[in-house]
């Protein structure tokens, strides 16, 4: 039994048949190749004018604002949910399948909240992008 790679003779090639290693690096800052690569190519969605740059920055700011509001909303809603469970003593006395109802609400009840906030986020992000597309088509 051979301990070499499968395929027989193809795996027996020596290292001198292998191609030489080549170091691949990025162009140095300030070189002609670096400045050429920074230019947007024709037909790209990259902003090519000042007004397009303003629109892109506006889109990025609105998406960031939406993300922050969504994250804060999730944290606040989850905290309120946990406080309601903590201050409702009757939930610890109610059992469902041998597990306290408060545990089930905390362990399972947060998922619909996360899915709802995620769905609202996606819908609002799509609306922001549609507004951006309509602005860029008008410009």
DRENDO-1510 file (C-alpha; in Angstrom, 1 decimal, always signed):
<recs>
REC; n; res; u; v; w
REC; 1; UNK; +0.0; +0.0; +0.0 .
REC; 2; UNK; +1.3; +3.4; -0.9 .
REC; 3; UNK; +1.2; +6.3; +1.5 .
REC; 4; UNK; +1.4; +8.9; -1.3 .
REC; 5; UNK; -1.4; +10.9; -2.8 .
REC; 6; UNK; -3.9; +9.1; -5.0 .
REC; 7; UNK; -3.3; +9.2; -8.7 .
REC; 8; UNK; +0.0; +7.4; -8.8 .
REC; 9; UNK; +2.7; +8.9; -11.0 .
REC; 10; UNK; +1.1; +12.4; -11.1 .
REC; 11; UNK; +1.8; +12.7; -7.3 .
REC; 12; UNK; +5.4; +11.6; -7.8 .
REC; 13; UNK; +6.6; +14.8; -9.5 .
REC; 14; UNK; +9.6; +16.4; -7.9 .
REC; 15; UNK; +9.7; +20.0; -6.5 .
REC; 16; UNK; +11.8; +21.2; -9.5 .
REC; 17; UNK; +8.8; +20.8; -11.8 .
REC; 18; UNK; +6.7; +23.2; -9.7 .
REC; 19; UNK; +6.3; +26.8; -10.9 .
REC; 20; UNK; +8.3; +29.4; -9.0 .
REC; 21; UNK; +6.5; +31.3; -6.3 .
REC; 22; UNK; +5.5; +34.9; -7.1 .
REC; 23; UNK; +4.9; +37.6; -4.5 .
REC; 24; UNK; +1.7; +39.6; -5.2 .
REC; 25; UNK; +1.4; +43.0; -3.6 .
REC; 26; UNK; -0.8; +46.0; -3.9 .
REC; 27; UNK; +0.5; +49.1; -5.8 .
REC; 28; UNK; +2.4; +51.5; -3.6 .
REC; 29; UNK; +0.6; +54.7; -2.7 .
REC; 30; UNK; +1.4; +57.5; -5.0 .
REC; 31; UNK; +2.4; +55.2; -8.0 .
REC; 32; UNK; +0.6; +55.5; -11.3 .
REC; 33; UNK; -1.0; +52.1; -10.8 .
REC; 34; UNK; -2.5; +53.1; -7.5 .
REC; 35; UNK; -4.0; +56.3; -8.8 .
REC; 36; UNK; -5.5; +54.6; -11.9 .
REC; 37; UNK; -7.2; +51.9; -9.7 .
REC; 38; UNK; -8.8; +54.6; -7.5 .
REC; 39; UNK; -10.9; +56.0; -10.5 .
REC; 40; UNK; -14.4; +54.6; -10.9 .
REC; 41; UNK; -14.8; +52.7; -14.1 .
REC; 42; UNK; -17.5; +53.7; -16.6 .
REC; 43; UNK; -20.9; +52.2; -15.9 .
REC; 44; UNK; -20.2; +51.7; -12.2 .
REC; 45; UNK; -22.5; +52.8; -9.4 .
REC; 46; UNK; -19.7; +54.9; -7.9 .
REC; 47; UNK; -20.4; +58.6; -7.6 .
REC; 48; UNK; -18.9; +60.6; -10.5 .
REC; 49; UNK; -20.0; +64.1; -9.5 .
REC; 50; UNK; -20.3; +66.2; -6.4 .
REC; 51; UNK; -24.0; +65.8; -6.2 .
REC; 52; UNK; -23.8; +62.0; -6.6 .
REC; 53; UNK; -21.3; +62.0; -3.7 .
REC; 54; UNK; -23.8; +64.0; -1.6 .
REC; 55; UNK; -26.5; +61.5; -2.4 .
REC; 56; UNK; -24.3; +58.6; -1.4 .
REC; 57; UNK; -23.2; +60.2; +1.9 .
REC; 58; UNK; -26.9; +61.0; +2.6 .
REC; 59; UNK; -27.8; +57.3; +2.0 .
REC; 60; UNK; -25.0; +56.1; +4.2 .
REC; 61; UNK; -26.1; +58.5; +7.0 .
REC; 62; UNK; -29.7; +57.5; +6.7 .
REC; 63; UNK; -28.8; +53.8; +6.8 .
REC; 64; UNK; -26.6; +54.3; +9.8 .
REC; 65; UNK; -29.3; +56.3; +11.6 .
REC; 66; UNK; -31.8; +53.5; +10.8 .
REC; 67; UNK; -29.4; +50.8; +12.2 .
REC; 68; UNK; -28.8; +52.8; +15.4 .
REC; 69; UNK; -32.5; +53.4; +15.9 .
REC; 70; UNK; -33.3; +49.7; +15.2 .
REC; 71; UNK; -30.6; +48.5; +17.6 .
REC; 72; UNK; -31.8; +50.9; +20.4 .
REC; 73; UNK; -35.4; +49.9; +19.8 .
REC; 74; UNK; -34.5; +46.2; +20.2 .
REC; 75; UNK; -32.5; +46.9; +23.4 .
REC; 76; UNK; -35.3; +49.0; +24.9 .
REC; 77; UNK; -38.0; +46.5; +23.9 .
REC; 78; UNK; -36.0; +43.5; +25.2 .
REC; 79; UNK; -35.4; +45.3; +28.5 .
REC; 80; UNK; -39.0; +46.2; +28.9 .
REC; 81; UNK; -39.9; +42.6; +28.1 .
REC; 82; UNK; -37.5; +41.3; +30.7 .
REC; 83; UNK; -38.8; +43.8; +33.3 .
REC; 84; UNK; -42.4; +42.8; +32.7 .
REC; 85; UNK; -41.4; +39.2; +33.3 .
REC; 86; UNK; -39.4; +40.1; +36.4 .
REC; 87; UNK; -42.1; +42.1; +38.0 .
REC; 88; UNK; -45.0; +39.7; +37.2 .
REC; 89; UNK; -44.8; +37.2; +40.1 .
REC; 90; UNK; -47.6; +35.1; +38.8 .
REC; 91; UNK; -45.5; +34.0; +35.8 .
REC; 92; UNK; -43.1; +32.0; +38.1 .
REC; 93; UNK; -46.0; +30.0; +39.6 .
REC; 94; UNK; -47.5; +29.1; +36.2 .
REC; 95; UNK; -45.9; +26.0; +34.5 .
REC; 96; UNK; -46.1; +24.8; +31.0 .
REC; 97; UNK; -44.6; +21.4; +30.3 .
REC; 98; UNK; -42.9; +21.5; +33.7 .
REC; 99; UNK; -41.1; +24.8; +32.9 .
REC; 100; UNK; -42.0; +28.1; +34.5 .
REC; 101; UNK; -43.8; +30.3; +32.1 .
REC; 102; UNK; -41.4; +33.2; +32.8 .
REC; 103; UNK; -38.5; +31.1; +31.6 .
REC; 104; UNK; -40.4; +30.2; +28.4 .
REC; 105; UNK; -41.3; +33.8; +27.7 .
REC; 106; UNK; -37.7; +34.9; +28.2 .
REC; 107; UNK; -36.2; +32.0; +26.2 .
REC; 108; UNK; -38.7; +31.9; +23.4 .
REC; 109; UNK; -40.6; +35.2; +23.5 .
REC; 110; UNK; -37.6; +37.3; +22.4 .
REC; 111; UNK; -37.4; +35.7; +18.9 .
REC; 112; UNK; -40.7; +37.1; +17.5 .
REC; 113; UNK; -39.5; +40.5; +18.8 .
REC; 114; UNK; -36.1; +40.2; +17.0 .
REC; 115; UNK; -37.8; +38.9; +13.8 .
REC; 116; UNK; -40.3; +41.8; +13.8 .
REC; 117; UNK; -37.6; +44.5; +14.3 .
REC; 118; UNK; -35.5; +42.8; +11.6 .
REC; 119; UNK; -38.4; +42.8; +9.2 .
REC; 120; UNK; -39.1; +46.5; +9.9 .
REC; 121; UNK; -35.4; +47.3; +9.4 .
REC; 122; UNK; -35.2; +45.6; +6.1 .
REC; 123; UNK; -38.4; +47.3; +4.9 .
REC; 124; UNK; -37.1; +50.7; +6.0 .
REC; 125; UNK; -33.6; +50.1; +4.4 .
REC; 126; UNK; -35.3; +49.1; +1.1 .
REC; 127; UNK; -37.3; +52.3; +1.2 .
REC; 128; UNK; -34.2; +54.4; +1.8 .
REC; 129; UNK; -32.4; +52.7; -1.1 .
REC; 130; UNK; -35.5; +53.2; -3.4 .
REC; 131; UNK; -35.4; +56.9; -2.5 .
REC; 132; UNK; -31.7; +57.0; -3.3 .
REC; 133; UNK; -32.3; +55.4; -6.6 .
REC; 134; UNK; -35.1; +57.8; -7.5 .
REC; 135; UNK; -32.8; +60.7; -6.6 .
REC; 136; UNK; -30.0; +59.5; -8.7 .
REC; 137; UNK; -32.2; +58.8; -11.7 .
REC; 138; UNK; -33.5; +62.4; -11.5 .
REC; 139; UNK; -30.0; +63.8; -11.3 .
</recs>
